[in-house]
Amino acid sequence: MRTQVELVPVRRSGKDLHEAAMVAARAFHHDPFFEFLDPMGITRARGLALFWRAAIAGAGPASVVTGARDKDGRLMGLSVVAPPGAYPPPLAGQARQLAGAFRAMVIRPLALLRGARYLLAIEKHHPKEPLWYLFLLVVDPSVQRGGIGTLLQRDMLERADREGLDCYLETQKPENVPYYRRFGYEVERELRPVRNGPPLFTMRRKAGWEAGR
């Protein structure tokens, strides 16, 4: 059953930002990477809210934040997309994201170190050529598998195909790999930034994939 939602812009401040951070925190609560960083559910929930609030707010003014709201106006999911040339975000945005990561994990110094290694791996392997970057795609666990993730990606994928550009993303969750393959993404690298930590998959979708099916 498809969940009925309306796609709307999401502001990176105030109530919109709070809602977006909470949806992301719930969606990532059982993500293997964040469980690895903090196995304690209560502190992990707090840290995730802090982390995603800063990450979304600091994504940069050129990034596009789109929300999916139900008929009652509740935010059910969101995407954060960096158009070609919009990554990395300006230094002020990067500083805000790093400060958020520090606040989220300062009570667990080892988690802070491990998280930093993943962030460095993401930066090191990010493509240098122009492309569309799916920085974040989350759907509230209560309505997952209802088609919201597909809707939130659609505009980016269509624009990328029109412009002849690739799309790119990272995921730490192995179950996400077959999901993204449905849209044309394939794994480029499987990274292990931390020994005994979960993998980090980088994935790319070639331009014009839909036309070539």
LINSUL-V750371 format. One record per helix or strand of 2 or more residues. SS is the DSSP state (hx for helix, st for strand). FROM is the first residue (numbers start at 1). TO is the last residue. Records with the same first field share a line. If there is no record, write none. Layout:
# LINSUL-V750371
SS->FROM-TO / FROM-TO
This chain:
# LINSUL-V750371
st->6-9 / 64-69 / 75-82 / 132-139 / 167-171 / 185-191 / 200-205
hx->14-27 / 32-37 / 41-57 / 91-105 / 109-125 / 141-143 / 148-163 / 174-181
